[in-house]
């Protein structure tokens, strides 16, 4: 098995809808370059518009079929259709999800002009290993691939770089900037105490079903992990932002035990007592919560290898399903409005369904259009007399930054109930 090193060429596949950017990528590959000469840029030049769209949509399949597979893929987030220029043919997050589902273990880097923390977390949740801004150079890409050693295929990674999946590189973050051993030990000691307290707080919030406080606490945990370069648990916490439950908490506890072990190994000397305590705590918590969950905890980023501390626990149900108690007292349909639409009711319901689908696409592509789409959906609901659904949409619009898959699922469920009511017994909707 050939080991990867910083001087060994990296096989990278790029995809971008913009020809200028594809030319830049081509220059990155040309010798002299740290990238392997067999690195490829997609879609190929001079294709007709429809074939270009198909090439972008088929990128994940091309990567999965490649032998050898590339050690890294670089994805543009918004891959605009060359046929329908106002729509995306696909997105980086859709490709990342397909690659991970297909078993791809390499690094996935998404390039985007939008690098807010919310968007970064969404990219990481989709399977990305790292995020690059549009103006960052080739050297930054190589650095990200090396830092994500735990996400590289085994044929490209040495044992020491496999460990780098748990921590950033030895010359990155505090490991490179804090040279005094005692000072660094003090920082790590504070991290161990602080992160232990944060995980205890998360357990207390789950026990109390205080769902509203979970996002802030998870964000705090993300900052703690970033401060000491705890790379793999940082990615895992990012995945938890969309839904959090007991199973994922167990996964974080087990991953923290591995992180403490990696810190001990890098610092040298005898393992600390807090490491043994964390390993024991993670095992005890998994045993205690086993009756509440039903499958293996989803603790790691998609590219990480299974934890040696893992317990066989199935995934539990997310806790933040939106509450509809404040809307259930309202009538499902305002029949006066629905009847007044007459033959136009069917078209209005289709428009409502179309807006829900646009919301889904906005979430998948990590877009920033949810607030506008929710506002539009309020009008659609009011037009067909969907009183209860309109109220729920208004509630979600007022907290649009928290809108996610579970909120969308609640709207779809209520939309289905509304259509059912409109279809019977009066049969206002055509079959």
ZAMARGU-4260 file (C-alpha; in steps of 0.2 Angstrom, whole numbers, plus 5000, padded with zeros to 4 digits):
<rodrens>
0) 5000/5000/5000 | 5007/5017/4995 | 5008/5030/5009 | 5003/5047/5005 | 5015/5061/5009
5) 5014/5080/5007 | 5026/5079/4992 | 5016/5065/4983 | 5004/5070/4970 | 4986/5070/4975
10) 4973/5064/4963 | 4959/5077/4963 | 4942/5078/4953 | 4935/5096/4951 | 4917/5101/4946
15) 4911/5119/4942 | 4898/5126/4930 | 4909/5141/4926 | 4921/5139/4912 | 4933/5152/4919
20) 4934/5142/4935 | 4937/5126/4926 | 4952/5134/4917 | 4959/5139/4933 | 4957/5121/4939
25) 4966/5115/4924 | 4981/5127/4928 | 4981/5119/4945 | 4984/5102/4938 | 4997/5107/4925
30) 5015/5103/4930 | 5024/5108/4941 | 5010/5104/4953 | 5007/5094/4969 | 4991/5087/4960
35) 4992/5071/4951 | 4992/5073/4932 | 4977/5062/4930 | 4967/5074/4940 | 4951/5079/4930
40) 4940/5094/4928 | 4921/5092/4925 | 4911/5094/4915 | 4922/5092/4899 | 4923/5108/4888
45) 4912/5111/4872 | 4898/5100/4877 | 4880/5105/4872 | 4870/5113/4886 | 4859/5098/4889
50) 4874/5086/4890 | 4883/5098/4901 | 4869/5097/4914 | 4869/5078/4913 | 4888/5078/4915
55) 4886/5088/4931 | 4872/5077/4938 | 4882/5061/4934 | 4898/5067/4943 | 4895/5057/4958
60) 4893/5041/4948 | 4909/5045/4938 | 4919/5047/4954 | 4912/5031/4962 | 4916/5021/4946
65) 4934/5028/4945 | 4948/5016/4948 | 4958/5022/4958 | 4945/5034/4966 | 4952/5052/4968
70) 4958/5056/4985 | 4948/5072/4985 | 4934/5080/4975 | 4931/5099/4974 | 4913/5104/4972
75) 4905/5120/4967 | 4890/5122/4978 | 4878/5130/4965 | 4880/5121/4949 | 4869/5131/4937
80) 4859/5122/4923 | 4865/5127/4906 | 4848/5124/4900 | 4837/5133/4913 | 4849/5146/4918
85) 4839/5151/4934 | 4840/5134/4941 | 4853/5122/4947 | 4857/5106/4938 | 4863/5100/4955
90) 4872/5106/4970 | 4888/5102/4979 | 4878/5096/4994 | 4868/5084/4983 | 4884/5077/4976
95) 4892/5075/4993 | 4877/5066/5000 | 4877/5054/4985 | 4896/5051/4986 | 4895/5047/5005
100) 4880/5036/5002 | 4890/5027/4988 | 4904/5023/5001 | 4916/5037/4995 | 4929/5039/5009
105) 4940/5053/5002 | 4940/5071/5006 | 4926/5082/4999 | 4929/5101/4998 | 4914/5112/4994
110) 4919/5129/4987 | 4906/5143/4990 | 4905/5162/4991 | 4894/5160/5006 | 4904/5154/5021
115) 4894/5159/5035 | 4895/5147/5050 | 4877/5141/5047 | 4881/5137/5029 | 4897/5128/5033
120) 4888/5117/5046 | 4875/5112/5032 | 4889/5108/5020 | 4898/5097/5034 | 4882/5089/5038
125) 4880/5084/5019 | 4896/5075/5020 | 4909/5088/5016 | 4926/5087/5024 | 4930/5106/5022
130) 4924/5122/5014 | 4934/5134/5004 | 4930/5152/4999 | 4930/5155/4980 | 4946/5166/4981
135) 4957/5153/4990 | 4972/5146/4981 | 4978/5129/4976 | 4990/5128/4991 | 4975/5130/5003
140) 4967/5115/4995 | 4982/5104/4997 | 4983/5110/5015 | 4964/5105/5018 | 4967/5088/5011
145) 4982/5085/5022 | 4973/5091/5037 | 4958/5080/5033 | 4970/5065/5035 | 4956/5054/5043
150) 4945/5057/5028 | 4958/5051/5015 | 4957/5033/5008 | 4969/5021/5016 | 4980/5020/5000
155) 4984/5038/5002 | 4986/5040/5021 | 4999/5034/5033 | 4995/5029/5051 | 5000/5046/5058
160) 4989/5055/5046 | 4974/5044/5050 | 4976/5051/5068 | 4975/5068/5060 | 4957/5065/5057
165) 4954/5067/5076 | 4966/5082/5078 | 4972/5095/5066 | 4990/5094/5060 | 5004/5096/5072
170) 5008/5113/5065 | 4990/5119/5065 | 4980/5128/5078 | 4987/5128/5096 | 4998/5113/5091
175) 5008/5125/5081 | 5005/5142/5089 | 5008/5137/5107 | 5025/5131/5109 | 5026/5131/5128
180) 5021/5114/5134 | 5015/5120/5151 | 5004/5133/5143 | 4997/5121/5130 | 4994/5108/5144
185) 4984/5121/5153 | 4973/5125/5138 | 4970/5107/5135 | 4965/5104/5153 | 4953/5118/5152
190) 4946/5111/5136 | 4943/5094/5145 | 4934/5102/5159 | 4924/5113/5148 | 4918/5101/5135
195) 4914/5088/5149 | 4902/5102/5157 | 4895/5105/5140 | 4890/5087/5136 | 4883/5086/5154
200) 4872/5101/5150 | 4866/5094/5133 | 4861/5078/5143 | 4851/5089/5155 | 4843/5098/5141
205) 4837/5082/5132 | 4831/5075/5149 | 4821/5091/5151 | 4815/5091/5133 | 4821/5109/5132
210) 4823/5108/5113 | 4825/5127/5111 | 4841/5128/5120 | 4850/5114/5111 | 4856/5124/5096
215) 4865/5137/5107 | 4873/5123/5117 | 4879/5114/5102 | 4886/5130/5094 | 4896/5132/5111
220) 4902/5115/5109 | 4908/5118/5091 | 4918/5133/5097 | 4926/5123/5111 | 4932/5109/5099
225) 4938/5122/5086 | 4948/5131/5099 | 4960/5115/5102 | 4959/5108/5084 | 4948/5093/5088
230) 4944/5091/5070 | 4933/5075/5069 | 4922/5079/5084 | 4920/5097/5077 | 4913/5089/5061
235) 4901/5077/5071 | 4894/5092/5081 | 4891/5101/5065 | 4880/5086/5059 | 4870/5087/5075
240) 4864/5104/5072 | 4850/5098/5061 | 4843/5086/5073 | 4850/5080/5090 | 4845/5065/5101
245) 4852/5053/5114 | 4860/5042/5101 | 4870/5057/5094 | 4875/5062/5112 | 4882/5045/5115
250) 4891/5046/5099 | 4899/5062/5104 | 4904/5055/5121 | 4913/5041/5113 | 4921/5052/5100
255) 4927/5063/5114 | 4936/5048/5122 | 4945/5045/5106 | 4950/5064/5105 | 4957/5063/5123
260) 4967/5048/5118 | 4974/5057/5103 | 4979/5072/5113 | 4988/5061/5126 | 4997/5052/5111
265) 5002/5069/5104 | 5008/5077/5120 | 5018/5061/5125 | 5020/5055/5143 | 5007/5044/5152
270) 4989/5045/5148 | 4979/5057/5159 | 4966/5051/5172 | 4953/5062/5163 | 4955/5051/5148
275) 4952/5035/5157 | 4937/5043/5166 | 4930/5049/5149 | 4931/5031/5141 | 4922/5024/5157
280) 4909/5038/5156 | 4905/5035/5138 | 4903/5016/5140 | 4892/5019/5156 | 4881/5032/5147
285) 4879/5021/5132 | 4873/5007/5143 | 4861/5018/5153 | 4853/5026/5137 | 4852/5010/5128
290) 4833/5007/5131 | 4830/5025/5124 | 4838/5023/5107 | 4837/5009/5094 | 4853/5009/5083
295) 4871/5014/5081 | 4874/5032/5086 | 4878/5044/5072 | 4893/5052/5080 | 4906/5054/5066
300) 4907/5064/5050 | 4903/5053/5035 | 4921/5050/5031 | 4927/5044/5048 | 4931/5026/5053
305) 4920/5017/5066 | 4925/5021/5084 | 4933/5007/5094 | 4922/5014/5108 | 4906/5012/5098
310) 4891/5003/5106 | 4878/4995/5094 | 4864/5007/5097 | 4851/5011/5084 | 4847/5029/5080
315) 4833/5037/5090 | 4820/5049/5084 | 4825/5068/5084 | 4817/5078/5098 | 4814/5095/5089
320) 4799/5090/5080 | 4789/5106/5079 | 4774/5108/5091 | 4757/5112/5083 | 4747/5114/5099
325) 4745/5133/5096 | 4737/5129/5078 | 4727/5114/5081 | 4713/5124/5088 | 4710/5133/5072
330) 4699/5126/5058 | 4709/5116/5045 | 4700/5125/5031 | 4690/5141/5028 | 4676/5133/5018
335) 4669/5150/5012 | 4686/5155/5004 | 4689/5137/4997 | 4671/5137/4989 | 4673/5154/4981
340) 4689/5148/4971 | 4678/5136/4962 | 4688/5128/4947 | 4704/5138/4952 | 4705/5128/4968
345) 4715/5114/4960 | 4728/5126/4952 | 4730/5135/4969 | 4733/5119/4978 | 4746/5114/4965
350) 4755/5131/4967 | 4755/5128/4986 | 4763/5111/4983 | 4776/5119/4971 | 4781/5131/4984
355) 4784/5117/4997 | 4795/5109/4984 | 4805/5125/4982 | 4807/5126/5001 | 4814/5108/5000
360) 4826/5113/4986 | 4832/5128/4996 | 4836/5117/5011 | 4845/5104/5001 | 4856/5118/4992
365) 4859/5127/5009 | 4851/5143/5000 | 4846/5158/5009 | 4828/5160/5001 | 4818/5151/5015
370) 4811/5167/5022 | 4804/5173/5005 | 4797/5156/5001 | 4789/5155/5018 | 4781/5172/5015
375) 4775/5166/4998 | 4768/5150/5005 | 4758/5161/5018 | 4749/5169/5002 | 4746/5152/4994
380) 4738/5145/5010 | 4727/5160/5012 | 4722/5159/4994 | 4715/5141/4996 | 4708/5144/5014
385) 4721/5133/5023 | 4719/5143/5039 | 4728/5131/5051 | 4743/5129/5039 | 4744/5147/5036
390) 4746/5151/5054 | 4760/5137/5056 | 4769/5145/5041 | 4768/5162/5049 | 4775/5155/5065
395) 4790/5147/5055 | 4792/5163/5045 | 4795/5173/5061 | 4809/5161/5066 | 4815/5157/5048
400) 4833/5155/5053 | 4828/5140/5063 | 4818/5132/5048 | 4824/5115/5044 | 4819/5098/5038
405) 4808/5094/5052 | 4798/5110/5050 | 4796/5107/5032 | 4790/5089/5036 | 4777/5097/5048
410) 4771/5108/5034 | 4769/5094/5022 | 4759/5084/5034 | 4747/5098/5037 | 4746/5101/5018
415) 4741/5083/5016 | 4728/5084/5029 | 4721/5100/5021 | 4720/5092/5004 | 4711/5077/5011
420) 4699/5089/5019 | 4696/5098/5003 | 4693/5082/4994 | 4680/5075/5005 | 4666/5075/5009
425) 4661/5090/4998 | 4674/5085/4984 | 4680/5102/4980 | 4696/5096/4973 | 4695/5086/4957
430) 4701/5068/4958
</rodrens>
